[in-house]
Amino acid sequence: MSERSNRFAELLVEDDAYHLASRGVLRVRGRKGREALQSLLTNAIPEGVRAATYGAVVDADGRVAGDMLVVPDEGELLIDCDRGQAPVWIDLIRARGGAGTDVADETARWRVFGLLNNQSVFDDGTPYIRYADPRRHELGSRVLRPVEARESLSWRHEGKWRAHAYRLGVAGSEVFGRARLDVFEAGLHGLSALHPARLESLGLPAMEAGPPAVSRRLLPFRVEPSGPGVPVMLGEPVTGGAEEVGRVVAIQGLFGLAVMALEPWRAALEAEPLLRCAGEQVLPTWPTWLGRESTGRASPAARA
């Protein structure tokens, strides 16, 4: 093998980020576009900072319709969003901004990557944009690379990144479409997604009032498999004895997300500590980033 091919193999090993093929990229230009985008989001987009902003879009009933990362780029804004929802956000921004609102779909120009803290990507000289994921430190950073940059055989599969996010209790737009949750049931107050002024503008409960009022929560769980495979659990109930205490809305590998009814969960844990789904034992947990509302990491005892 030649020296050149050895070097190429080395680069492939270094370029090991997760390729998030389900993500799209939009570009918003001008004051009108920025104001239209801001009017949709549960979070405030700060001026004059380089950090990304995480926010959600809610429907007329106050339910989370989707989420996005907003990234400053030389006076303009890039939106890192679910690829399938990109046309929806374009239509909404244009409807809010009126004629001449400048928003474009640039999905065909970019690849989106998730880069965890123990990973690295090879800099091949093409421009790229990197920003810290504002939700959780454990999610690392995101990288937008032009599609004309070289491809790598070492890019990891998006499913493994998604399993990591589910393990942390972090959902995405693929979950919100199934779950019909409000912003507090989705735990967005623990993911830096809510701004008090935006909640008031959208007619949503205030930060101090919202979390104590919820009776259910989107929470992570781990499957404790009894055999070599994991059965299909999406849409299946989580049970404690004969009682349904939750329902699975996402699963990847051994990690998933379930909408848990808090009072039935508490009662089930007192009577029968082991919960099951599709014949397998599952262990829902309370994320550490929601710990201030809990009497313990695994406890559903939200502060009243």
C-alpha positions in Angstrom: 0.0 0.0 0.0 1.4 3.4 -0.9 2.1 6.2 1.5 -0.8 8.2 0.1 -3.3 5.5 0.6 -2.1 4.9 4.1 -2.6 8.6 4.8 -6.2 8.5 3.3 -7.0 5.5 5.6 -5.8 7.5 8.6 -8.0 10.4 7.7 -11.0 8.1 7.4 -10.5 6.9 10.9 -10.3 10.4 12.3 -13.4 11.6 10.5 -15.9 9.7 12.8 -18.7 12.1 13.4 -22.4 11.0 13.2 -23.9 12.0 9.9 -27.4 13.3 10.7 -29.0 12.7 7.3 -32.5 13.5 8.6 -31.6 17.1 9.2 -32.1 20.0 6.8 -30.7 23.5 6.7 -32.6 26.8 6.0 -31.1 30.3 5.6 -33.0 33.4 6.9 -31.8 36.8 5.7 -32.7 40.3 6.8 -34.5 41.9 9.7 -38.0 40.9 8.4 -36.9 37.2 8.2 -35.4 37.3 11.7 -38.5 38.8 13.2 -40.7 36.3 11.5 -38.6 33.4 12.8 -38.5 34.9 16.3 -42.3 35.1 16.3 -42.6 31.3 15.9 -40.1 30.2 18.6 -40.4 29.5 22.3 -36.9 31.0 22.9 -35.4 34.4 22.2 -32.7 34.7 19.5 -30.0 37.0 20.9 -28.4 39.7 18.9 -24.7 39.9 18.4 -23.7 36.5 19.7 -22.2 33.5 17.9 -23.8 30.8 20.0 -26.7 28.6 18.6 -30.2 29.0 20.1 -32.5 26.0 20.7 -36.2 26.6 20.4 -39.5 24.9 19.7 -42.6 25.8 17.6 -46.0 25.2 19.2 -49.3 24.8 17.4 -52.6 26.6 18.2 -53.2 24.3 21.1 -49.8 25.0 22.7 -48.5 21.5 21.7 -44.9 21.1 20.5 -45.0 20.8 16.7 -41.2 20.7 16.2 -37.9 22.1 17.3 -34.8 23.7 15.7 -31.4 25.0 16.3 -30.8 28.6 15.1 -27.2 29.4 14.1 -25.7 32.9 13.4 -23.8 33.0 10.1 -22.2 36.4 9.2 -25.3 38.5 9.9 -27.7 35.8 8.7 -29.4 32.9 10.4 -29.1 29.2 9.6 -31.8 26.8 10.8 -30.8 23.3 11.6 -34.1 21.4 11.6 -35.9 18.2 10.7 -35.5 17.7 6.9 -39.2 16.7 6.5 -40.4 19.9 8.3 -38.2 22.3 6.4 -41.0 23.2 3.9 -43.4 23.8 6.8 -41.0 26.2 8.5 -40.4 28.1 5.2 -44.1 28.6 4.7 -44.7 29.7 8.3 -41.8 32.2 8.2 -43.0 33.7 4.9 -46.6 33.8 6.2 -45.4 35.7 9.4 -42.9 38.0 7.5 -45.1 38.8 4.5 -44.0 39.6 1.0 -40.3 39.7 0.4 -39.3 37.6 3.4 -36.0 36.0 2.5 -35.9 32.4 3.6 -34.4 29.6 1.5 -33.9 25.9 1.7 -30.2 25.1 1.7 -30.5 21.4 2.6 -28.9 20.4 -0.7 -25.8 22.5 0.2 -25.0 21.1 3.6 -24.4 17.9 5.5 -25.2 18.1 9.3 -23.1 16.1 11.8 -23.4 15.4 15.5 -20.0 15.5 17.1 -19.7 14.1 20.6 -17.0 15.2 23.0 -14.8 12.2 22.3 -15.0 12.5 18.5 -13.2 14.5 15.9 -13.7 15.5 12.3 -10.9 15.9 9.7 -10.5 19.4 8.4 -10.0 19.0 4.7 -9.7 22.7 4.0 -13.3 23.3 3.0 -15.3 25.9 5.1 -17.5 24.5 7.8 -19.6 25.8 10.7 -19.3 24.3 14.2 -21.3 25.2 17.2 -22.0 23.7 20.7 -25.3 22.0 21.1 -27.1 24.4 23.5 -29.3 21.7 25.0 -26.9 19.5 26.9 -23.1 19.3 27.2 -23.3 15.6 26.7 -24.7 16.1 23.1 -21.4 17.7 22.1 -21.5 20.0 19.1 -22.9 20.2 15.6 -21.0 20.6 12.4 -22.3 21.9 9.0 -20.1 20.9 6.2 -20.6 21.6 2.5 -21.7 18.7 0.4 -18.8 19.2 -1.9 -16.4 18.3 0.9 -15.2 14.7 0.6 -17.2 11.8 2.0 -15.9 9.4 4.6 -16.5 5.7 5.1 -16.0 6.4 8.9 -19.1 8.5 9.4 -21.2 6.9 12.0 -24.9 6.1 11.7 -27.5 8.6 12.8 -29.3 5.9 14.8 -26.5 5.6 17.3 -26.5 9.3 17.9 -30.3 9.2 18.4 -29.9 6.4 20.9 -27.4 8.6 22.8 -29.9 11.5 22.8 -32.8 9.2 24.0 -30.6 7.9 26.8 -30.2 11.4 28.0 -33.9 12.1 27.7 -33.6 14.5 24.8 -36.3 14.3 22.0 -36.4 15.7 18.5 -39.0 16.6 16.0 -39.5 12.9 15.1 -40.9 12.4 18.6 -43.0 15.6 19.0 -45.1 14.7 16.0 -46.2 11.5 17.8 -46.5 12.7 21.4 -48.7 15.8 21.4 -46.9 17.3 24.4 -46.9 20.9 25.8 -43.5 22.5 26.4 -43.3 21.5 30.0 -44.4 17.9 29.5 -41.6 17.7 26.9 -39.1 19.0 29.4 -38.1 21.9 27.2 -37.6 24.2 30.3 -34.7 21.9 31.3 -33.1 22.2 27.8 -32.7 26.0 27.5 -35.6 26.2 25.0 -37.9 28.6 26.8 -37.7 32.4 27.3 -40.2 34.0 29.7 -41.1 36.8 27.3 -41.7 34.3 24.5 -43.9 32.1 26.7 -46.1 35.2 27.5 -46.2 36.2 23.8 -47.3 32.7 22.8 -49.9 32.4 25.6 -48.1 29.6 27.4 -47.9 29.2 31.2 -45.1 31.0 33.0 -41.9 29.1 33.9 -42.8 29.0 37.6 -46.3 27.8 36.9 -45.8 25.3 34.1 -43.7 22.4 35.5 -45.7 21.8 38.7 -48.9 21.6 36.7 -48.1 18.7 34.4 -49.4 15.2 35.1 -47.2 13.5 32.5 -43.7 13.7 31.3 -41.6 12.6 28.3 -38.9 10.5 30.0 -36.1 8.2 28.9 -36.1 4.4 29.6 -33.7 1.5 29.1 -34.7 -1.9 28.0 -33.4 -4.8 30.0 -33.8 -7.5 27.4 -34.5 -11.1 28.3 -33.0 -12.4 25.0 -30.8 -11.5 22.1 -33.4 -9.1 20.4 -35.7 -6.3 21.4 -39.3 -6.5 20.4 -41.1 -3.6 18.6 -42.1 -1.2 21.3 -43.1 2.0 19.4 -46.6 2.8 20.4 -46.8 0.1 23.0 -47.9 0.7 26.7 -45.5 0.7 29.6 -47.3 -1.2 32.4 -46.9 -1.7 36.1 -48.7 -5.0 36.9 -52.0 -4.7 35.0 -52.0 -0.8 35.0 -50.8 1.3 32.0 -48.5 4.0 33.3 -47.0 5.3 30.0 -46.6 4.7 26.3 -43.5 4.5 24.1 -43.1 7.2 21.5 -39.5 6.5 20.4 -36.9 3.7 20.7 -33.4 3.2 19.3 -31.5 0.1 20.3 -31.9 -0.3 24.1 -32.9 3.3 24.7 -36.2 5.0 24.2 -38.6 7.7 25.3 -42.0 7.2 26.8 -44.8 9.6 27.9 -45.2 8.6 31.5 -48.3 9.4 33.6 -46.7 10.5 36.9 -49.4 9.6 39.5 -50.0 6.0 38.0 -46.2 5.6 37.8 -45.8 6.5 41.5 -48.6 4.1 42.4 -47.1 1.3 40.3 -43.7 1.7 41.9 -45.2 1.3 45.3 -47.1 -1.9 44.4 -44.8 -3.4 41.7 -41.3 -1.9 41.2 -40.7 -3.6 37.9 -42.3 -2.0 34.8 -42.7 -3.9 31.5 -43.3 -3.2 27.8 -43.9 -5.7 25.1 -43.0 -8.5 27.5 -39.6 -7.0 28.5 -38.5 -5.2 31.6 -38.0 -1.4 31.1 -36.4 1.1 33.5 -37.7 4.7 33.1 -35.6 7.3 34.8 -35.8 11.0 35.7 -33.0 12.8 33.8 -30.4 14.5 35.9 -31.2 17.8 34.1 -34.7 17.7 35.6 -33.3 16.8 39.0 -34.5 20.0 40.6 -38.1 18.7 40.3 -37.4 15.2 41.6 -36.6 13.6 44.9 -34.1 11.4 43.1 -32.8 10.6 39.7 -35.1 7.6 39.2 -38.1 9.0 41.1 -41.2 10.3 39.4 -41.9 12.4 42.5 -42.1 15.8 40.7 -42.1 18.8 43.0 -45.7 20.0 43.6 
